[in-house]
Amino acid sequence: VQLQASGGGSVRIGESLRLSCAASGGTFSTYDMGWFRQAPGKEREFVSAINWSGGSTYYADSMKSRFTISRENAKNTVYLQMNSLKPEDTAVYYCAAVAKSPYYSGNYYYFRSAQNYEYWGQGTLVTVSS
């Protein structure tokens, strides 16, 4: 599976961005998807995840009220709508995919762990400034 993230850019504090991640080379609806980010000098951190059907979503606590993950299986695309952006949201954002498994359904700690994802996109840079 190849993943291509896009939609990053430079915005002001309080503005919004929508990231997209287009998948190819596999059956998109059989993959759970996640978004992670990595700020300069920091470790990669979990942002959000969505299960294969879109029926279950997961968020890092600090982003739950501002970010929304969604997917369109017909378009092989997952989205991350980011509102009320802050300077601390500045990072490279990565999308990731893992084959769906009923064993981990509903397991937040599984989805938040980067090591569980099998495929990664190249990342898109988001810069938030005043």
Buried (B, 14 or more C-beta within 10 A) or exposed (E): BEBBBBBBEEBEEEEEBEBBBBBEEBEBBEBBBBBBBBBEEEEBBBBBBBBBEBEBBBBBEEBEEBBBBBBEBEEBBBBBBBEEBEEEBBBBBBBBBBBBEEEBBEBBEBBBBBEBBEBBBEBBEBBBEE
